[in-house]
Amino acid sequence: MLNLIYTLPKDFFPEAGGQLVLRGLSEAEAVELLKQEGFRPYIRSFPCCQVLTGRIGVKIRTTKKRCPLPTSDAPTLIAVPLFQRFLDPQEVLSEEEILGIPIRWMLAERTRGTTTPSSVPQEPDASLAPPEEAVSAAPDQERDSPAPEKADT
């Protein structure tokens, strides 16, 4: 049974020596996984519930319960609707709006210890890193280096 959430809670972040493995999924893969495994929704946002209900085809209601931490035996599916504007918590979306909202799907698994699961590459591929992460070291180095001295002319 999968747990279904729409945001990454701070409790999911691993302690020292642990790992949080996120694997991206297509919408078709995610919906198939939900149908095969079954799921418990832990979603507090009404607009998110509307979007997921429209996409999955199963009525999802809001809840105030907290999602248990993901494990290798009980991973958590994260569905992140990418809303283009701020939504009122009780706003009712049209079917056209629901179907037009893109969703990013991720499967989260939290592991203990220093071993890396076999499905995760040992060395990250630099081509898969977002551009911000790939170039983030350069600005920090510039800030840490001493300012050049002005020459008197």
Salt bridges, closest charged atoms under 4 A:
ASP11 OD2 - ARG66 NH1 3.27
GLU27 OE1 - ARG55 NH2 2.97
GLU91 OE2 - ARG85 NH2 2.75
GLU97 OE2 - ARG85 NH2 3.04
ASP140 OD1 - ARG143 NH1 3.01
